[in-house]
Each structure stands twice: as structure tokens, then as C-alpha cells.
Amino acid sequence: MLAAVIGLVGVLLGLAIDRAYGFWASRRDKLAETAVALRRLAHSVTGGESAPFDRAELAVRLGALYELFWAEHEAFILVPLWHYLRRDTVSQRVSSILGP
């Protein structure tokens, strides 16, 4: 009986670790794609008269977004979990960068 319980706990723990790693890996891929796109946008900012930010400020904000997404990309698997538990989401940090 004890062996069956230990086996079940092992299987459940394995599934949880597999799901967590899968989530972290897919999140990391998406963050890398976003960071690369932001780096290209930051280098080729054209801006216009109707843009909410002037060209230099937009480049600075895009650079800050790049740094945020790259830092999130490089974070160990427990760091996003810690941010989530503290209710400090990437969306909130993006809003603070892009806010007025």
C-alpha cells in the first residue's frame, strides 16, 4: 500500500514538474520573440507628428521594454512564480513603462 502511494505521489510530482517546465519554456520563447521585435523597433523608430511620444522618448521606452522582456526571458523558473505570487505582473510593468 505504501509503495502505491509513493508511486502515485511520484507520478503527480512528475506531471507537475513537466507542466511547469512546459509553461516556462513556452513563456521564454515568446519573451525572446518579443525582445527581438522590440530591439528591431527601437533601432528603426520613425515616429510621426501624430505619435504620442517624440522619437527619442519612444526609442527610450522601447529600449526599456526590451530590457524588461529580456530580463523576464533570462529569469529562472521560480522568478516568474515569485512575481505572480506578489501580483507583480509583466503587464503592470509594461503599463508603467508606457504610461504617461
Secondary structure, 3 states (H helix, E strand, C coil): CHHHHHHHHHHHHHHHHHHHHHHHHHHHHHHHHHHHHHHHHHHCCCCCCCCCCCHHHHHHHHHHHHHHHHHHHHCCCHHHHHHHHCCCCHHHHHHHHHCC
